[in-house]
Amino acid sequence: MILPELFLEIKSFGVQNALELGIIAFSLVLFAISIKAYRTTGLKKLAYAAIAFALFAIQLFFEYIEGAYDFFEDEHTEIILTSTTLAILILFFLAVVRKK
């Protein structure tokens, strides 16, 4: 059975895990607020920020899963996570620099 084995692999739930889940939830809230603001105003800056918040939530989720379950242990995962960080930075840069 996979489910009991999965629960055995879970490390103790501590303050760090609670903070990580809180940050993921907060980034999803910021994503939703950014999408709503983009629909209201139509500013492309907000679309870039919304995508960046979504990528940030996805990246943190995968890092949380990796730490809790030890699913992703190959070098390709680190390359993907690092590339995601670069994409987030580029999107926030575009959100700041773009005129409209």
C-alpha positions in Angstrom: 0.0 0.0 0.0 1.4 3.4 -1.0 -0.6 5.6 1.4 0.8 4.2 4.6 4.3 4.2 3.2 3.8 7.8 2.3 2.8 8.8 5.8 5.9 7.0 7.2 8.1 9.2 5.0 6.6 12.5 6.3 8.9 14.2 8.7 7.5 15.8 11.8 5.4 18.8 11.2 7.1 21.8 12.8 7.2 25.6 12.8 9.3 25.6 9.6 6.7 23.5 7.7 3.9 25.7 9.0 5.8 28.8 7.8 6.4 27.3 4.4 2.7 26.4 4.0 1.7 29.9 5.1 4.0 31.5 2.6 2.6 29.3 -0.2 -1.0 30.3 0.9 0.0 33.9 1.0 1.6 33.8 -2.5 -1.6 32.3 -3.8 -3.7 35.1 -2.2 -1.4 37.6 -3.8 -1.8 35.8 -7.1 -5.6 36.0 -6.8 -5.5 39.7 -5.8 -3.2 40.5 -8.8 -5.5 38.7 -11.2 -8.5 40.6 -9.9 -6.6 43.9 -10.2 -5.4 43.0 -13.7 -9.0 42.3 -14.8 -10.1 45.6 -13.3 -7.4 47.8 -14.7 -6.0 45.9 -17.6 -2.4 46.9 -16.8 0.1 44.4 -18.1 2.4 45.1 -15.1 -0.2 43.3 -12.9 -0.2 40.3 -15.3 3.5 39.9 -14.9 3.3 40.2 -11.1 0.4 37.6 -11.0 2.4 35.1 -13.1 5.4 35.7 -10.8 3.3 35.1 -7.7 1.9 31.9 -9.2 5.4 30.6 -10.1 6.6 31.5 -6.6 3.8 29.4 -5.1 4.5 26.5 -7.4 8.2 26.6 -6.7 7.7 26.7 -2.9 5.2 23.9 -3.2 7.7 21.7 -5.0 10.4 22.6 -2.5 8.0 21.7 0.4 7.1 18.4 -1.2 10.8 17.6 -1.9 11.7 18.3 1.8 8.7 16.4 3.2 8.6 13.4 1.0 12.0 13.2 -0.7 10.4 12.7 -4.1 12.7 14.8 -6.2 16.3 14.0 -5.7 17.9 14.3 -9.1 19.9 17.2 -10.6 17.1 18.1 -13.1 14.9 19.2 -10.2 17.5 21.7 -9.0 17.9 23.1 -12.5 14.1 23.5 -12.9 13.8 25.2 -9.4 16.7 27.6 -10.2 15.3 28.4 -13.6 11.9 29.1 -11.9 13.6 31.6 -9.6 15.2 33.3 -12.6 11.8 33.5 -14.3 10.2 35.0 -11.2 12.9 37.7 -11.0 12.5 38.5 -14.7 8.7 38.8 -14.3 9.0 41.1 -11.3 11.6 43.2 -13.2 9.2 43.5 -16.1 6.4 44.5 -13.7 8.5 47.3 -12.3 10.0 48.5 -15.6 7.1 48.4 -18.0 5.2 51.6 -18.6 1.7 50.1 -18.8 
